[in-house]
Amino acid sequence: MMLEGVIGSGETSNVSLDPRGLTKGIQVFEEYEKLSTVDVVGQPIVHNSALQQTTGEAEFVDDMLKLEGELFIAFVFSTKARAKILSVDTSAALQMPGVKDYVCDKDVPGRNILGLWESSNEEIFASQQVYCRGQIIGGIVADTKEHAQMAAKKVKVEYEEMKPIITIEDAIANNSFECDPVTSERKPLTLEQGDTEAGFAKSDHVIEGEVRVGAQEHFYLEPYSHQPVCHNSSKAVVLRTDIVMDVGRSLNPAVDIGQIEGAFTQGYGLFCLEHYKINPEGVLLTQGPSTYKIPSFRNVPVEMNVHLLKGSRNDEAIFSSKGVGEPPLFLGSSVFFAIKDAIASASVDEGITGYFRIDSPATPDKIRMACQDRFTKQSPVKERGSETPWFVDL
């Protein structure tokens, strides 16, 4: 019998802050005979810019010397999540040192629209209404970046606020859907092929429900098995991952394997770490690495093995290769499902069985609350709508 206030041996934290060992692993790929000294197809060659980027020698825009007559622009962003623009006062900004001009929707030649479709409706510069905090309204052009940024803060925008649309439920309730690119009709996008109703009618089992996947900040530069260990069910460490990827005949195994390793880690961040949080007023709360957790070296599997499937060919592509862009990203979901299995195991220890739901990302706080025990009962989850939350789940 567990005494009240006494922590049992199975309830203590196993989280270690000690330095972990270096990640190890193997990389397996086919070798191809070089047909000449300049034949590079199929050879594991270092990417052209790899050394410059990893040593800090790569030159980016901010590293370049200023050109004669070069001007800088600082954008004026919306401070409201959804509102009508009543007026924009640039008089004070245009009097600031070094300021040359203010540009907005009226200065755009042609359509003030992003996108190639006729039905596209996202404006380059917001003209009459803003739909999110941070939407671009205009820009101050000046002789230096500092002058432009200081003047942009002097632009005064008057709004008529409207109720923000943040979640999918909000969008459905307000009939706020993307336009169909062909018909320009606003309606939910449905992916279907054939007679789906007839297919459902003939099926032995029909499963209904919903799947939610958290948003992911664009923070990055551009068959499997796992062994996760849950420390006190609240922090996951991936001990080993084995990935077999079909890339056809790899054009460059070094680049392809690096892409697979990076995409898997990015997917791990999407499904297990990166929790995009917005408050009910539409303000983004996770605006930097202090609040938005992307994978670090401690999140890379302790052992990471990548095998490029041998003998695979794609006769319809250049040199029998296959794409290796987005597909490996979803492999990170295997860590999410391994965590879910670990939660189920911990629940059995508490005498709890059956179906349970946990939406991605499976962050430590979600994992801990999913592992129901005497501690979680002291912090019951309140019903949705019973109080105003400090952030909204997308």
C-alpha positions as a Markdown table, in Angstrom:
| # | Residue | x | y | z |
|---|---|---|---|---|
| 1 | Met | 0.0 | 0.0 | 0.0 |
| 2 | Met | 1.4 | 3.4 | -1.0 |
| 3 | Leu | 1.3 | 5.9 | 1.8 |
| 4 | Glu | 0.0 | 9.4 | 1.0 |
| 5 | Gly | 2.9 | 11.8 | 0.5 |
| 6 | Val | 5.5 | 9.0 | 0.0 |
| 7 | Ile | 7.0 | 8.6 | -3.5 |
| 8 | Gly | 7.6 | 5.0 | -4.5 |
| 9 | Ser | 10.7 | 3.7 | -6.3 |
| 10 | Gly | 8.7 | 3.4 | -9.5 |
| 11 | Glu | 7.6 | 7.1 | -9.3 |
| 12 | Thr | 11.1 | 8.7 | -9.1 |
| 13 | Ser | 12.5 | 10.5 | -12.1 |
| 14 | Asn | 15.1 | 8.7 | -14.2 |
| 15 | Val | 16.0 | 11.8 | -16.2 |
| 16 | Ser | 19.7 | 12.2 | -16.4 |
| 17 | Leu | 21.5 | 15.4 | -17.2 |
| 18 | Asp | 24.8 | 13.7 | -17.6 |
| 19 | Pro | 26.6 | 14.0 | -21.0 |
| 20 | Arg | 25.3 | 11.4 | -23.4 |
| 21 | Gly | 27.5 | 9.4 | -25.7 |
| 22 | Leu | 28.2 | 10.4 | -29.3 |
| 23 | Thr | 25.6 | 9.2 | -31.8 |
| 24 | Lys | 26.8 | 6.2 | -33.7 |
| 25 | Gly | 25.5 | 4.3 | -36.6 |
| 26 | Ile | 26.1 | 2.7 | -40.0 |
| 27 | Gln | 25.3 | 3.9 | -43.5 |
| 28 | Val | 24.8 | 1.3 | -46.2 |
| 29 | Phe | 24.5 | 2.0 | -49.9 |
| 30 | Glu | 25.5 | 0.5 | -53.2 |
| 31 | Glu | 28.8 | 1.2 | -54.8 |
| 32 | Tyr | 29.0 | 1.9 | -58.5 |
| 33 | Glu | 32.0 | 1.6 | -60.7 |
| 34 | Lys | 33.3 | 5.0 | -62.0 |
| 35 | Leu | 33.2 | 5.0 | -65.8 |
| 36 | Ser | 35.7 | 7.9 | -66.0 |
| 37 | Thr | 37.6 | 10.3 | -63.8 |
| 38 | Val | 34.8 | 12.8 | -64.1 |
| 39 | Asp | 32.0 | 10.4 | -63.5 |
| 40 | Val | 30.2 | 11.5 | -60.2 |
| 41 | Val | 26.8 | 9.8 | -60.6 |
| 42 | Gly | 26.2 | 7.4 | -57.7 |
| 43 | Gln | 29.4 | 8.5 | -55.9 |
| 44 | Pro | 29.2 | 9.7 | -52.2 |
| 45 | Ile | 30.6 | 13.2 | -52.8 |
| 46 | Val | 30.4 | 16.1 | -50.4 |
| 47 | His | 27.9 | 18.8 | -51.3 |
| 48 | Asn | 29.5 | 21.9 | -52.9 |
| 49 | Ser | 28.5 | 24.3 | -50.1 |
| 50 | Ala | 28.8 | 21.9 | -47.1 |
| 51 | Leu | 32.3 | 22.9 | -46.0 |
| 52 | Gln | 31.5 | 26.7 | -46.3 |
| 53 | Gln | 28.3 | 26.3 | -44.3 |
| 54 | Thr | 29.7 | 24.2 | -41.5 |
| 55 | Thr | 32.8 | 26.4 | -41.1 |
| 56 | Gly | 31.0 | 29.7 | -41.2 |
| 57 | Glu | 32.7 | 30.8 | -44.5 |
| 58 | Ala | 29.5 | 30.8 | -46.5 |
| 59 | Glu | 28.5 | 34.3 | -47.5 |
| 60 | Phe | 24.9 | 35.3 | -47.0 |
| 61 | Val | 23.0 | 38.6 | -47.8 |
| 62 | Asp | 23.9 | 40.2 | -44.5 |
| 63 | Asp | 27.6 | 39.4 | -45.1 |
| 64 | Met | 27.7 | 41.3 | -48.4 |
| 65 | Leu | 29.1 | 44.8 | -48.7 |
| 66 | Lys | 26.6 | 47.6 | -49.3 |
| 67 | Leu | 26.3 | 48.7 | -52.9 |
| 68 | Glu | 26.3 | 52.3 | -54.0 |
| 69 | Gly | 22.7 | 53.6 | -53.9 |
| 70 | Glu | 21.4 | 50.5 | -52.1 |
| 71 | Leu | 18.3 | 51.0 | -50.0 |
| 72 | Phe | 16.7 | 48.9 | -47.3 |
| 73 | Ile | 13.1 | 48.1 | -46.5 |
| 74 | Ala | 11.5 | 47.5 | -43.1 |
| 75 | Phe | 8.0 | 46.1 | -43.1 |
| 76 | Val | 5.0 | 47.5 | -41.2 |
| 77 | Phe | 3.3 | 44.5 | -39.7 |
| 78 | Ser | -0.2 | 44.1 | -38.4 |
| 79 | Thr | -0.6 | 44.1 | -34.6 |
| 80 | Lys | -4.0 | 42.6 | -34.8 |
| 81 | Ala | -5.0 | 39.0 | -35.6 |
| 82 | Arg | -8.1 | 40.0 | -37.6 |
| 83 | Ala | -9.2 | 43.6 | -38.3 |
| 84 | Lys | -10.3 | 46.1 | -40.9 |
| 85 | Ile | -7.7 | 48.8 | -41.7 |
| 86 | Leu | -9.2 | 52.2 | -41.2 |
| 87 | Ser | -6.2 | 54.4 | -41.8 |
| 88 | Val | -2.4 | 54.3 | -42.1 |
| 89 | Asp | -0.5 | 57.5 | -41.0 |
| 90 | Thr | 3.1 | 57.6 | -42.3 |
| 91 | Ser | 3.7 | 61.3 | -41.7 |
| 92 | Ala | 6.0 | 60.9 | -38.7 |
| 93 | Ala | 7.9 | 58.0 | -40.3 |
| 94 | Leu | 8.6 | 59.9 | -43.5 |
| 95 | Gln | 10.3 | 62.7 | -41.4 |
| 96 | Met | 12.8 | 60.3 | -39.9 |
| 97 | Pro | 16.5 | 60.5 | -40.9 |
| 98 | Gly | 17.4 | 58.6 | -44.1 |
| 99 | Val | 13.8 | 57.7 | -45.0 |
| 100 | Lys | 13.1 | 57.7 | -48.8 |
| 101 | Asp | 9.6 | 56.5 | -49.1 |
| 102 | Tyr | 6.7 | 54.3 | -47.9 |
| 103 | Val | 5.4 | 51.5 | -50.2 |
| 104 | Cys | 2.0 | 49.7 | -49.9 |
| 105 | Asp | -0.6 | 47.9 | -52.0 |
| 106 | Lys | -1.1 | 51.1 | -54.1 |
| 107 | Asp | 2.5 | 50.8 | -55.4 |
| 108 | Val | 2.3 | 47.2 | -56.7 |
| 109 | Pro | 2.1 | 47.1 | -60.5 |
| 110 | Gly | -0.6 | 44.6 | -61.6 |
| 111 | Arg | -2.3 | 42.4 | -59.1 |
| 112 | Asn | -1.4 | 42.8 | -55.4 |
| 113 | Ile | -1.8 | 39.0 | -55.0 |
| 114 | Leu | 0.6 | 36.2 | -54.1 |
| 115 | Gly | 0.2 | 33.0 | -56.1 |
| 116 | Leu | -0.3 | 31.9 | -59.7 |
| 117 | Trp | -4.0 | 30.9 | -59.6 |
| 118 | Glu | -6.7 | 33.3 | -60.6 |
| 119 | Ser | -8.5 | 32.4 | -57.4 |
| 120 | Ser | -5.5 | 33.2 | -55.2 |
| 121 | Asn | -6.5 | 35.9 | -52.7 |
| 122 | Glu | -3.5 | 36.4 | -50.4 |
| 123 | Glu | -2.4 | 39.9 | -50.7 |
| 124 | Ile | 1.3 | 41.0 | -50.9 |
| 125 | Phe | 0.4 | 44.1 | -48.9 |
| 126 | Ala | -2.8 | 44.1 | -46.9 |
| 127 | Ser | -5.1 | 46.7 | -48.4 |
| 128 | Gln | -8.4 | 46.7 | -46.4 |
| 129 | Gln | -8.3 | 43.9 | -43.9 |
| 130 | Val | -5.6 | 41.8 | -42.0 |
| 131 | Tyr | -6.1 | 38.2 | -41.2 |
| 132 | Cys | -3.2 | 37.5 | -38.8 |
| 133 | Arg | -0.9 | 39.2 | -36.5 |
| 134 | Gly | 2.3 | 40.0 | -38.4 |
| 135 | Gln | 0.7 | 40.3 | -41.8 |
| 136 | Ile | 2.5 | 42.9 | -44.0 |
| 137 | Ile | 0.7 | 46.2 | -44.5 |
| 138 | Gly | 3.5 | 48.2 | -46.0 |
| 139 | Gly | 7.2 | 49.0 | -45.8 |
| 140 | Ile | 9.5 | 51.9 | -45.1 |
| 141 | Val | 12.4 | 52.4 | -47.5 |
| 142 | Ala | 15.6 | 54.0 | -46.1 |
| 143 | Asp | 19.3 | 54.4 | -46.6 |
| 144 | Thr | 20.2 | 51.9 | -43.8 |
| 145 | Lys | 18.5 | 49.0 | -42.2 |
| 146 | Glu | 18.5 | 50.7 | -38.8 |
| 147 | His | 16.9 | 53.9 | -40.2 |
| 148 | Ala | 14.2 | 51.8 | -41.9 |
| 149 | Gln | 13.4 | 49.8 | -38.8 |
| 150 | Met | 13.2 | 52.8 | -36.6 |
| 151 | Ala | 10.9 | 54.6 | -39.0 |
| 152 | Ala | 8.7 | 51.6 | -39.5 |
| 153 | Lys | 7.8 | 51.7 | -35.8 |
| 154 | Lys | 6.6 | 55.3 | -36.2 |
| 155 | Val | 3.9 | 54.3 | -38.7 |
| 156 | Lys | 0.4 | 54.5 | -37.1 |
| 157 | Val | -2.3 | 52.0 | -38.2 |
| 158 | Glu | -5.9 | 52.5 | -37.0 |
| 159 | Tyr | -7.9 | 49.3 | -36.9 |
| 160 | Glu | -11.5 | 48.1 | -36.4 |
| 161 | Glu | -11.0 | 44.8 | -34.6 |
| 162 | Met | -12.9 | 41.6 | -35.5 |
| 163 | Lys | -13.0 | 38.2 | -33.8 |
| 164 | Pro | -9.9 | 36.2 | -34.9 |
| 165 | Ile | -10.2 | 32.9 | -36.6 |
| 166 | Ile | -7.5 | 30.6 | -35.1 |
| 167 | Thr | -8.5 | 27.0 | -35.0 |
| 168 | Ile | -10.0 | 24.6 | -37.6 |
| 169 | Glu | -13.3 | 24.7 | -35.6 |
| 170 | Asp | -13.3 | 28.5 | -35.9 |
| 171 | Ala | -12.8 | 28.3 | -39.6 |
| 172 | Ile | -15.7 | 25.8 | -40.1 |
| 173 | Ala | -18.0 | 27.9 | -37.9 |
| 174 | Asn | -17.2 | 31.0 | -40.0 |
| 175 | Asn | -17.3 | 29.2 | -43.4 |
| 176 | Ser | -13.7 | 30.3 | -43.8 |
| 177 | Phe | -12.3 | 27.9 | -46.4 |
| 178 | Glu | -9.6 | 28.2 | -49.1 |
| 179 | Cys | -11.0 | 28.9 | -52.6 |
| 180 | Asp | -11.2 | 26.0 | -55.0 |
| 181 | Pro | -8.4 | 26.8 | -57.6 |
| 182 | Val | -10.7 | 25.8 | -60.5 |
| 183 | Thr | -14.2 | 27.0 | -59.5 |
| 184 | Ser | -13.2 | 29.8 | -56.9 |
| 185 | Glu | -15.9 | 28.3 | -54.6 |
| 186 | Arg | -15.2 | 28.4 | -50.9 |
| 187 | Lys | -15.8 | 24.9 | -49.6 |
| 188 | Pro | -14.0 | 22.2 | -47.6 |
| 189 | Leu | -11.3 | 20.4 | -49.7 |
| 190 | Thr | -12.2 | 16.7 | -50.1 |
| 191 | Leu | -9.7 | 14.1 | -51.5 |
| 192 | Glu | -11.6 | 11.2 | -53.0 |
| 193 | Gln | -11.4 | 8.9 | -56.0 |
| 194 | Gly | -14.2 | 6.7 | -57.3 |
| 195 | Asp | -17.6 | 6.0 | -55.6 |
| 196 | Thr | -16.6 | 6.4 | -51.9 |
| 197 | Glu | -20.2 | 5.9 | -50.6 |
| 198 | Ala | -20.5 | 2.6 | -52.4 |
| 199 | Gly | -17.1 | 1.6 | -51.1 |
| 200 | Phe | -18.1 | 2.3 | -47.5 |
| 201 | Ala | -21.4 | 0.4 | -48.0 |
| 202 | Lys | -19.5 | -2.7 | -49.1 |
| 203 | Ser | -16.9 | -2.5 | -46.3 |
| 204 | Asp | -17.0 | -4.9 | -43.3 |
| 205 | His | -15.8 | -2.1 | -41.0 |
| 206 | Val | -15.9 | 1.7 | -41.3 |
| 207 | Ile | -13.7 | 3.7 | -38.9 |
| 208 | Glu | -14.7 | 7.3 | -38.3 |
| 209 | Gly | -12.8 | 9.9 | -36.4 |
| 210 | Glu | -10.3 | 12.7 | -36.7 |
| 211 | Val | -6.5 | 13.1 | -36.9 |
| 212 | Arg | -4.8 | 16.3 | -35.6 |
| 213 | Val | -1.2 | 17.2 | -36.4 |
| 214 | Gly | 0.3 | 20.2 | -34.8 |
| 215 | Ala | 1.7 | 23.1 | -36.8 |
| 216 | Gln | 5.5 | 23.4 | -37.4 |
| 217 | Glu | 7.5 | 26.6 | -37.6 |
| 218 | His | 9.7 | 26.8 | -40.7 |
| 219 | Phe | 12.8 | 26.9 | -38.5 |
| 220 | Tyr | 15.1 | 24.7 | -40.5 |
| 221 | Leu | 17.3 | 25.1 | -43.6 |
| 222 | Glu | 16.2 | 22.8 | -45.9 |
| 223 | Pro | 10.2 | 0.3 | -43.2 |
| 224 | Tyr | 11.8 | 1.1 | -39.7 |
| 225 | Ser | 11.9 | 0.1 | -36.0 |
| 226 | His | 12.6 | 2.0 | -32.8 |
| 227 | Gln | 13.5 | 1.4 | -29.1 |
| 228 | Pro | 12.3 | 4.4 | -27.0 |
| 229 | Val | 12.8 | 4.7 | -23.3 |
| 230 | Cys | 10.4 | 6.9 | -21.3 |
| 231 | His | 12.0 | 8.4 | -18.2 |
| 232 | Asn | 9.2 | 8.6 | -15.6 |
| 233 | Ser | 6.9 | 8.4 | -18.8 |
| 234 | Ser | 7.6 | 12.2 | -19.3 |
| 235 | Lys | 10.8 | 12.5 | -21.5 |
| 236 | Ala | 11.6 | 10.2 | -24.4 |
| 237 | Val | 15.1 | 9.2 | -25.5 |
| 238 | Val | 15.4 | 7.3 | -28.8 |
| 239 | Leu | 18.0 | 4.6 | -28.3 |
| 240 | Arg | 18.1 | 3.3 | -31.8 |
| 241 | Thr | 16.5 | 3.8 | -35.2 |
| 242 | Asp | 16.9 | 1.7 | -38.3 |
| 243 | Ile | 15.7 | 3.3 | -41.6 |
| 244 | Val | 15.5 | 1.5 | -44.9 |
| 245 | Met | 14.8 | 4.0 | -47.7 |
| 246 | Asp | 14.0 | 3.3 | -51.4 |
| 247 | Val | 15.7 | 6.1 | -53.4 |
| 248 | Gly | 16.1 | 4.1 | -56.5 |
| 249 | Arg | 19.7 | 4.4 | -57.7 |
| 250 | Ser | 21.1 | 7.1 | -55.6 |
| 251 | Leu | 22.6 | 10.0 | -57.5 |
| 252 | Asn | 24.7 | 10.9 | -54.4 |
| 253 | Pro | 24.5 | 8.6 | -51.4 |
| 254 | Ala | 26.2 | 11.1 | -49.1 |
| 255 | Val | 23.6 | 13.8 | -49.9 |
| 256 | Asp | 20.7 | 11.3 | -49.8 |
| 257 | Ile | 21.6 | 9.8 | -46.5 |
| 258 | Gly | 22.2 | 13.2 | -45.0 |
| 259 | Gln | 18.7 | 14.2 | -46.3 |
| 260 | Ile | 17.1 | 11.1 | -44.7 |
| 261 | Glu | 18.9 | 11.7 | -41.3 |
| 262 | Gly | 17.9 | 15.3 | -41.3 |
| 263 | Ala | 14.3 | 14.8 | -42.4 |
| 264 | Phe | 13.8 | 12.0 | -39.8 |
| 265 | Thr | 15.1 | 14.4 | -37.0 |
| 266 | Gln | 12.9 | 17.2 | -38.3 |
| 267 | Gly | 9.9 | 14.8 | -38.3 |
| 268 | Tyr | 10.8 | 13.8 | -34.7 |
| 269 | Gly | 10.6 | 17.5 | -33.9 |
| 270 | Leu | 7.2 | 17.9 | -35.6 |
| 271 | Phe | 5.6 | 14.9 | -33.8 |
| 272 | Cys | 7.3 | 15.1 | -30.4 |
| 273 | Leu | 8.8 | 18.5 | -29.6 |
| 274 | Glu | 7.6 | 21.5 | -31.5 |
| 275 | His | 4.4 | 22.9 | -29.9 |
| 276 | Tyr | 3.1 | 25.9 | -31.8 |
| 277 | Lys | 1.2 | 28.0 | -29.3 |
| 278 | Ile | -1.1 | 31.0 | -30.0 |
| 279 | Asn | -3.2 | 32.8 | -27.4 |
| 280 | Pro | -7.0 | 33.3 | -27.8 |
| 281 | Glu | -6.3 | 36.9 | -29.2 |
| 282 | Gly | -4.2 | 35.4 | -32.0 |
| 283 | Val | -0.8 | 36.3 | -30.7 |
| 284 | Leu | 2.0 | 33.8 | -31.4 |
| 285 | Leu | 3.6 | 32.8 | -28.1 |
| 286 | Thr | 6.4 | 30.6 | -29.4 |
| 287 | Gln | 8.5 | 33.2 | -31.2 |
| 288 | Gly | 12.0 | 31.8 | -30.6 |
| 289 | Pro | 14.1 | 28.9 | -29.4 |
| 290 | Ser | 13.5 | 29.8 | -25.8 |
| 291 | Thr | 9.8 | 28.9 | -26.2 |
| 292 | Tyr | 9.8 | 26.8 | -29.4 |
| 293 | Lys | 11.9 | 23.6 | -28.9 |
| 294 | Ile | 13.5 | 22.2 | -32.1 |
| 295 | Pro | 15.6 | 19.0 | -32.0 |
| 296 | Ser | 19.1 | 19.4 | -30.7 |
| 297 | Phe | 22.0 | 16.9 | -30.7 |
| 298 | Arg | 20.6 | 15.3 | -27.5 |
| 299 | Asn | 17.4 | 14.4 | -29.5 |
| 300 | Val | 19.3 | 12.5 | -32.2 |
| 301 | Pro | 19.0 | 8.7 | -31.7 |
| 302 | Val | 21.9 | 7.2 | -29.8 |
| 303 | Glu | 22.3 | 4.8 | -32.6 |
| 304 | Met | 21.1 | 5.8 | -36.1 |
| 305 | Asn | 21.4 | 3.4 | -39.0 |
| 306 | Val | 20.4 | 4.2 | -42.6 |
| 307 | His | 20.2 | 1.7 | -45.4 |
| 308 | Leu | 19.5 | 2.6 | -49.0 |
| 309 | Leu | 17.5 | -0.2 | -50.5 |
| 310 | Lys | 19.6 | -2.2 | -52.9 |
| 311 | Gly | 18.6 | -3.3 | -56.3 |
| 312 | Ser | 15.8 | -0.6 | -56.7 |
| 313 | Arg | 15.4 | 1.2 | -60.0 |
| 314 | Asn | 13.1 | 3.9 | -61.4 |
| 315 | Asp | 13.2 | 3.6 | -65.2 |
| 316 | Glu | 11.1 | 6.8 | -65.6 |
| 317 | Ala | 13.6 | 9.1 | -63.9 |
| 318 | Ile | 17.1 | 10.4 | -64.5 |
| 319 | Phe | 19.7 | 7.7 | -63.9 |
| 320 | Ser | 16.9 | 5.5 | -62.3 |
| 321 | Ser | 16.8 | 7.7 | -59.2 |
| 322 | Lys | 13.8 | 8.5 | -56.9 |
| 323 | Gly | 12.8 | 11.6 | -54.9 |
| 324 | Val | 14.2 | 11.9 | -51.4 |
| 325 | Gly | 12.7 | 15.2 | -50.2 |
| 326 | Glu | 9.6 | 15.0 | -47.9 |
| 327 | Pro | 9.1 | 11.2 | -47.6 |
| 328 | Pro | 11.6 | 10.5 | -44.8 |
| 329 | Leu | 10.1 | 13.3 | -42.7 |
| 330 | Phe | 7.1 | 11.2 | -41.8 |
| 331 | Leu | 9.4 | 8.5 | -40.5 |
| 332 | Gly | 9.7 | 10.6 | -37.4 |
| 333 | Ser | 6.1 | 9.7 | -36.5 |
| 334 | Ser | 7.4 | 6.3 | -35.6 |
| 335 | Val | 8.8 | 7.8 | -32.4 |
| 336 | Phe | 5.4 | 9.3 | -31.7 |
| 337 | Phe | 3.7 | 5.9 | -31.9 |
| 338 | Ala | 6.5 | 4.3 | -29.9 |
| 339 | Ile | 5.9 | 6.9 | -27.2 |
| 340 | Lys | 2.2 | 6.0 | -27.3 |
| 341 | Asp | 3.0 | 2.4 | -26.9 |
| 342 | Ala | 5.1 | 3.3 | -23.8 |
| 343 | Ile | 2.2 | 5.3 | -22.4 |
| 344 | Ala | -0.1 | 2.3 | -22.9 |
| 345 | Ser | 2.4 | 0.1 | -21.0 |
| 346 | Ala | 2.6 | 2.6 | -18.1 |
| 347 | Ser | -1.2 | 2.7 | -18.0 |
| 348 | Val | -1.4 | -1.0 | -17.6 |
| 349 | Asp | 0.7 | -0.7 | -14.5 |
| 350 | Glu | -2.0 | 1.6 | -13.2 |
| 351 | Gly | -4.7 | -0.9 | -14.1 |
| 352 | Ile | -5.9 | 1.2 | -17.1 |
| 353 | Thr | -6.5 | -0.4 | -20.4 |
| 354 | Gly | -8.3 | 0.4 | -23.7 |
| 355 | Tyr | -8.2 | 3.1 | -26.2 |
| 356 | Phe | -6.7 | 6.5 | -25.4 |
| 357 | Arg | -6.0 | 9.6 | -27.4 |
| 358 | Ile | -2.9 | 11.8 | -27.5 |
| 359 | Asp | -2.4 | 14.3 | -30.3 |
| 360 | Ser | 0.9 | 15.3 | -31.7 |
| 361 | Pro | 3.2 | 16.8 | -30.7 |
| 362 | Ala | 3.8 | 14.3 | -27.9 |
| 363 | Thr | 5.6 | 16.9 | -25.7 |
| 364 | Pro | 6.7 | 16.0 | -22.1 |
| 365 | Asp | 3.7 | 17.7 | -20.5 |
| 366 | Lys | 1.3 | 15.8 | -22.7 |
| 367 | Ile | 3.1 | 12.5 | -22.1 |
| 368 | Arg | 3.0 | 13.1 | -18.3 |
| 369 | Met | -0.8 | 13.8 | -18.3 |
| 370 | Ala | -1.5 | 10.8 | -20.5 |
| 371 | Cys | 0.2 | 8.6 | -17.9 |
| 372 | Gln | -2.6 | 8.6 | -15.5 |
| 373 | Asp | -1.7 | 8.0 | -11.8 |
| 374 | Arg | -2.3 | 9.6 | -8.4 |
| 375 | Phe | -0.3 | 12.7 | -9.4 |
| 376 | Thr | -2.3 | 13.5 | -12.6 |
| 377 | Lys | -5.5 | 13.1 | -10.6 |
| 378 | Gln | -4.4 | 16.2 | -8.5 |
| 379 | Ser | -4.4 | 18.2 | -11.8 |
| 380 | Pro | -7.5 | 17.2 | -13.7 |
| 381 | Val | -7.9 | 18.5 | -17.2 |
| 382 | Lys | -10.8 | 21.0 | -17.4 |
| 383 | Glu | -13.5 | 20.6 | -20.0 |
| 384 | Arg | -13.1 | 22.7 | -23.1 |
| 385 | Gly | -15.0 | 26.0 | -22.8 |
| 386 | Ser | -15.1 | 26.0 | -19.1 |
| 387 | Glu | -12.4 | 28.7 | -18.9 |
| 388 | Thr | -10.2 | 30.9 | -21.1 |
| 389 | Pro | -7.0 | 29.0 | -21.9 |
| 390 | Trp | -3.7 | 30.8 | -22.0 |
| 391 | Phe | -3.0 | 29.2 | -25.4 |
| 392 | Val | -5.1 | 27.5 | -28.1 |
| 393 | Asp | -4.3 | 24.1 | -29.6 |
| 394 | Leu | -4.4 | 24.3 | -33.4 |
